[in-house]
Amino acid sequence: MNRLLAFGLLFVLVGCQDNEHAGPSEEREIEPIQTDRVIDQHGEIENLELFQQFLKETAENKQTSLEMTRYTIEGAPIYWKVGFQEGQYNIEVDNREDNFGSKNIESYQCDELSKDVTGSLTDYNFKSCEGGFEINLLSVISE
């Protein structure tokens, strides 16, 4: 399915090179492949209830996991797997389908997932990570 999506994207890009005779373009929406993961398409979040369940279980110190797909501006999927066990988060970020990324799977360990609220924006950030940096997991706009 991913190869078909990549081939389709390549086909669209090649077709857009000669736009002398092209008519009006339509913006194509990316449809999520799975419904058992959180999908973040430029701030539009699907299956947010899965994320809320993950937060509840981590607050109760239960072993749990979360799968998420975040799309880049160009439309490439970045796959996230987050596991929580004994107070520690194990994070795997797969950006092999991102033409502008490092094209590998990166792993991190963090001790904290914070909730930072600024106005109507709530950022969920991993803190106390190996290397001393923070990682943004998800940003949610409340209405």
Secondary structure, 3 states (H helix, E strand, C coil): CHHHHHHHHHHHHHHHCCCCCCCCCCCCCCCCCCCCCEEEECCEEECHHHHHHHHHHHHCCCCEEEEEEEECCCCCEEEEEEEEECCEEEEEEECCCCCCCCCCEEEEEEEEEEEEEECCEEEEEEEEECCCCCEEEEEEECC
